[in-house]
């Protein structure tokens, strides 16, 4: 019987710089989990970056639900009221 060996590194998302995720469309859905002292601003940045993703690319980023991102944007606007 054959066996395989796998190595991994645990990533504590809440300790990572959000810029890593904001600058990569494939990682963008993970950005809200990153370290921040201003979560509303980070979420707004995610919404802005998500809105910049082309329609063709959206299908490649399966973690996105752009309807919920739009809902998130509405929710964020309500926080400021």
Phi and psi in degrees as GROMACS dihedral restraints (atoms count N, CA, C in turn):
[ dihedral_restraints ]
;  ai    aj    ak    al  type     phi  dphi    fc
    3     4     5     6     1   -83.5    20    10
    4     5     6     7     1   150.1    20    10
    6     7     8     9     1  -129.2    20    10
    7     8     9    10     1   159.9    20    10
    9    10    11    12     1  -126.9    20    10
   10    11    12    13     1   157.8    20    10
   12    13    14    15     1  -123.6    20    10
   13    14    15    16     1   134.0    20    10
   15    16    17    18     1  -127.0    20    10
   16    17    18    19     1   137.5    20    10
   18    19    20    21     1  -115.5    20    10
   19    20    21    22     1   150.1    20    10
   21    22    23    24     1  -147.9    20    10
   22    23    24    25     1   163.4    20    10
   24    25    26    27     1  -127.4    20    10
   25    26    27    28     1   127.3    20    10
   27    28    29    30     1   -75.0    20    10
   28    29    30    31     1   130.9    20    10
   30    31    32    33     1  -111.7    20    10
   31    32    33    34     1   121.1    20    10
   33    34    35    36     1   -88.7    20    10
   34    35    36    37     1    95.3    20    10
   36    37    38    39     1   -53.6    20    10
   37    38    39    40     1   -39.9    20    10
   39    40    41    42     1   -68.3    20    10
   40    41    42    43     1    -7.0    20    10
   42    43    44    45     1  -105.4    20    10
   43    44    45    46     1    -6.8    20    10
   45    46    47    48     1   -86.6    20    10
   46    47    48    49     1   151.1    20    10
   48    49    50    51     1   -70.0    20    10
   49    50    51    52     1   126.8    20    10
   51    52    53    54     1   -63.7    20    10
   52    53    54    55     1   -20.8    20    10
   54    55    56    57     1   -59.6    20    10
   55    56    57    58     1   -32.7    20    10
   57    58    59    60     1   -56.2    20    10
   58    59    60    61     1   -42.8    20    10
   60    61    62    63     1   -84.0    20    10
   61    62    63    64     1   -34.1    20    10
   63    64    65    66     1   -67.9    20    10
   64    65    66    67     1   -27.2    20    10
   66    67    68    69     1   -92.9    20    10
   67    68    69    70     1     4.1    20    10
   69    70    71    72     1  -132.0    20    10
   70    71    72    73     1   113.9    20    10
   72    73    74    75     1   -56.7    20    10
   73    74    75    76     1   -35.5    20    10
   75    76    77    78     1   -69.2    20    10
   76    77    78    79     1   -27.0    20    10
   78    79    80    81     1   -96.6    20    10
   79    80    81    82     1    -7.0    20    10
   81    82    83    84     1   -52.0    20    10
   82    83    84    85     1   -40.1    20    10
   84    85    86    87     1   -62.1    20    10
   85    86    87    88     1   -18.4    20    10
   87    88    89    90     1   -89.1    20    10
   88    89    90    91     1   -12.4    20    10
   90    91    92    93     1   -54.7    20    10
   91    92    93    94     1   -40.1    20    10
   93    94    95    96     1   -63.6    20    10
   94    95    96    97     1   -14.5    20    10
   96    97    98    99     1   -86.7    20    10
   97    98    99   100     1    -8.4    20    10
   99   100   101   102     1   -78.3    20    10
  100   101   102   103     1   168.7    20    10
  102   103   104   105     1   -65.6    20    10
  103   104   105   106     1   131.7    20    10
  105   106   107   108     1  -162.9    20    10
  106   107   108   109     1   148.0    20    10
  108   109   110   111     1  -100.6    20    10
  109   110   111   112     1    -4.7    20    10
  111   112   113   114     1  -131.2    20    10
  112   113   114   115     1    76.1    20    10
  114   115   116   117     1   -61.5    20    10
  115   116   117   118     1   -34.4    20    10
  117   118   119   120     1   -64.8    20    10
  118   119   120   121     1   -39.3    20    10
  120   121   122   123     1   -67.7    20    10
  121   122   123   124     1   -41.4    20    10
  123   124   125   126     1   -62.3    20    10
  124   125   126   127     1   -44.2    20    10
  126   127   128   129     1   -63.0    20    10
  127   128   129   130     1   -37.9    20    10
  129   130   131   132     1   -64.0    20    10
  130   131   132   133     1   -39.3    20    10
  132   133   134   135     1   -63.4    20    10
  133   134   135   136     1   -39.8    20    10
  135   136   137   138     1   -61.8    20    10
  136   137   138   139     1   -45.2    20    10
  138   139   140   141     1   -60.8    20    10
  139   140   141   142     1   -45.2    20    10
  141   142   143   144     1   -61.9    20    10
  142   143   144   145     1   -44.5    20    10
  144   145   146   147     1   -67.2    20    10
  145   146   147   148     1   -39.9    20    10
  147   148   149   150     1   -63.0    20    10
  148   149   150   151     1   -38.3    20    10
  150   151   152   153     1   -68.4    20    10
  151   152   153   154     1   -18.0    20    10
  153   154   155   156     1   -86.4    20    10
  154   155   156   157     1   -12.4    20    10
  156   157   158   159     1   -71.2    20    10
  157   158   159   160     1   129.5    20    10
  159   160   161   162     1   -65.5    20    10
  160   161   162   163     1   154.3    20    10
  162   163   164   165     1   -57.3    20    10
  163   164   165   166     1   -39.1    20    10
  165   166   167   168     1   -63.3    20    10
  166   167   168   169     1   -39.2    20    10
  168   169   170   171     1   -76.0    20    10
  169   170   171   172     1   -26.0    20    10
  171   172   173   174     1   -57.4    20    10
  172   173   174   175     1   -37.5    20    10
  174   175   176   177     1   -65.4    20    10
  175   176   177   178     1   -25.1    20    10
  177   178   179   180     1   -80.4    20    10
  178   179   180   181     1   -17.7    20    10
  180   181   182   183     1  -105.8    20    10
  181   182   183   184     1    83.2    20    10
  183   184   185   186     1   -66.8    20    10
  184   185   186   187     1   -19.8    20    10
  186   187   188   189     1   -74.3    20    10
  187   188   189   190     1   -11.9    20    10
  189   190   191   192     1   -81.0    20    10
  190   191   192   193     1   138.8    20    10
  192   193   194   195     1  -127.9    20    10
  193   194   195   196     1    94.8    20    10
  195   196   197   198     1   -65.4    20    10
  196   197   198   199     1   -21.5    20    10
  198   199   200   201     1   -65.2    20    10
  199   200   201   202     1   -44.2    20    10
  201   202   203   204     1   -69.9    20    10
  202   203   204   205     1   -30.4    20    10
  204   205   206   207     1   -64.4    20    10
  205   206   207   208     1   -39.0    20    10
  207   208   209   210     1   -65.4    20    10
  208   209   210   211     1   -40.4    20    10
  210   211   212   213     1   -62.3    20    10
  211   212   213   214     1   -38.8    20    10
  213   214   215   216     1   -62.0    20    10
  214   215   216   217     1   -40.5    20    10
  216   217   218   219     1   -63.2    20    10
  217   218   219   220     1   -42.1    20    10
  219   220   221   222     1   -62.5    20    10
  220   221   222   223     1   -42.8    20    10
  222   223   224   225     1   -61.8    20    10
  223   224   225   226     1   -42.7    20    10
  225   226   227   228     1   -63.0    20    10
  226   227   228   229     1   -38.8    20    10
  228   229   230   231     1   -63.8    20    10
  229   230   231   232     1   -34.3    20    10
  231   232   233   234     1   -67.0    20    10
  232   233   234   235     1   -29.4    20    10
  234   235   236   237     1   -64.3    20    10
  235   236   237   238     1   -37.5    20    10
  237   238   239   240     1   -72.6    20    10
  238   239   240   241     1   -14.0    20    10
